[in-house]
Each structure stands twice: as C-alpha cells, then as structure tokens.
Amino acid sequence: MQYNPHLVLSILEKSFAFASFHEHEKVDLEDICDAISSCNCIYESRRERMVSKLRGKFTEPQDRSYVKSNIISFSQR
C-alpha cells in the first residue's frame, strides 16, 4: 500500500463512511478493518492478513487507548 496512495485514500474514505453509517463520533479500528475487508482492490488473502495484523497489533489496553486518543474526530466538521 505504500506505493499506492490512491488505495490508501480509498480505505480512509471507506473508514469514514463506516464510522458515519454506524454513527460513531470517531473512526475506530473496527471501521478501518471493515474498510480494508470490503476493499476489492486488494487480494483476499492480503486483506485477511492486514486485518488480522491490525487487530493483533492493538490487543493491549494501552495500545487501544493510544489509537482511540489519536484518531481524528470528524463529528464537529
């Protein structure tokens, strides 16, 4: 993904759409995982690895609080 900024922007756009659909104030890790899972531009095996890596990386409580405190709120726009 580092060589394809269009794909990254697409995932971010889908993440915001999932957060908005579920009426979240902030984009959370589940919204990002859902966006990656629904992206047809990525091979299925790669999507599964990315999602499991994201979910596995932020399993500790301090990691989750770091993610929650550093993801931008979009509800005030």
C-alpha angles and dihedrals in degrees: 000000000000089000096048113061091171090063092049091051090048091053091048091050091050091047091056090046092053091048091049092047091052090044095240119162091217136028106254134192093267091056090053092047091049090050092051091046092053096046109109092190091076124069112254095241091051092048091053092050092048094049094046090047092051093047092045095047094057101043097114116087093236090053092052092048089050091053093046093049095047103045112098120250112230101180094093095057 
